[in-house]
Amino acid sequence: AGFLVEKIKGRLEFTKHKYDNDKVSSPEDGFSFIKIPTLFAVDDGLMPFEDLWDSEFKEVGRPTIAVSKKHKSKSEEYFFRKNPQRRPKIKQTKLESIFGDKYLSADKIVKRFNARWSEHPLTITSRVGNVEIRRHASCATRVFHQGSVTKGGRYYGLWTSLDKSSRLQATIDGDPTVQIDINASQPTLFSCFMGDKMNVDGDEWSDIYQECIETLPPEALEFYGRDDSRKKIKTVIMEMIGTGNSNKRGPALVHQEQFNEAPYAAFRSEYTMYREAALSKIPALGRLKKGEFDTHYLSYHESQVMTHALHFLDENEITAYPMHDCLIVKEEHQNEAIETFQNALNSYVQSQSIQFDVGFNIEVAMSVEKAGKDTVRMCGRYS
């Protein structure tokens, strides 16, 4: 017997010229190296094995933990924010010596989840021409940022790079799945961790972005339209959180063309109009602070909420796959997963909010999506 694929000597070097896109090149060209993929050869002697071409394989072997290096400059930070897959990582062999028990604890948790996923993989079906291809995802890497295991921490697996329609077609043990999302997760969770309620009528809401645009002057809504205004206010909020700056005065370069000067003397620009509307409904945004309460802080605590929910579901023999701010579970487990997700989030908020006593319980607004079905939306509420 032998191995179906075997590592071979030699390598291709993916490099980048300062004026060109990624390309395969040789060291003699003088370009800076980007990444070096490992090469494998297929053992032709195994091809006659019966049923080989009908075999299916599970994806295994992803590193449990990855930690990107701290950015050295603002330009480097900007580049890697736009190209997250290229962030240089700390070597796997150094993680335990650098982070000690924190690394070992995180590693143990991911291994536990990987064990369940290996028994109940997420099956993703796609077609290449007339050929149906089934891939089985059964492991993930938890990725931290900025040389710290308390920044970032989201889970990445085969399923996280798929488009939503493909994910919704995925199955677990052959059973259909649903995707359970937290609506407007970042401003909602940030408010929770700051211990501040959002200013919603009657302590209940379904769409906080819609709540924000309702505070705009009627002339503005008529001029820009509700749908367009909702998209823009979401962009403004994401940029505020991303930069850790609640006083941001204008959009990032990539979004500049979306915003115009507002036709109202009360606001300097359309951007500031949306910013003020967001702050009026989500006062916690005023606590944003780069390097302390920003996107890295939020993504870490968001990932901790997901970790708590996965842990509780695992204890109840329910398989769930994390997708940043949502969970993928069997349709038959939908109701139990929603309840567990809500309880895990609320208990985590009570223990981790910067306020000693939060003073409220929360059920966040959620959405449930299933292939071929309309999205089901559930209101959030404080109590």
Buried (B, 14 or more C-beta within 10 A) or exposed (E): EEEBEEEEEEEEBBBBEEEEEEEEBEEEEEBEEEEEEEEEEEEEEEEEEEEEEEEEEBBEEBBBBBBBBBBEEEEBEEEBBEEEEEBEBBEEEEBBEEBEEBBEEBBEBBEBBBEBBBEBBBBBEEEEEEEEEEBBBBBBBBBBBBBBBBBBBBBBBBBBEBEEEBBBBBBBEEBBBBBBBBBBBBBBBBBBBBBBBBBBEEEEBBBBBBBBBEBBBEEBBEBBEEEEBBBBBBBBBBBBBBBBBBEBEBBBEEBEEBBEEBEBEEBEBBBBBBBBBBBEBBBBBBBBEEEEBBBBBBBBBBBBBBBBBBBBBBEEEBBBBBBBBBBBBBBBBBEBBBEBBBBBBBBBBBEEBEBEEBEBEBBBBBBBBBBEEEEEBBBBBBE
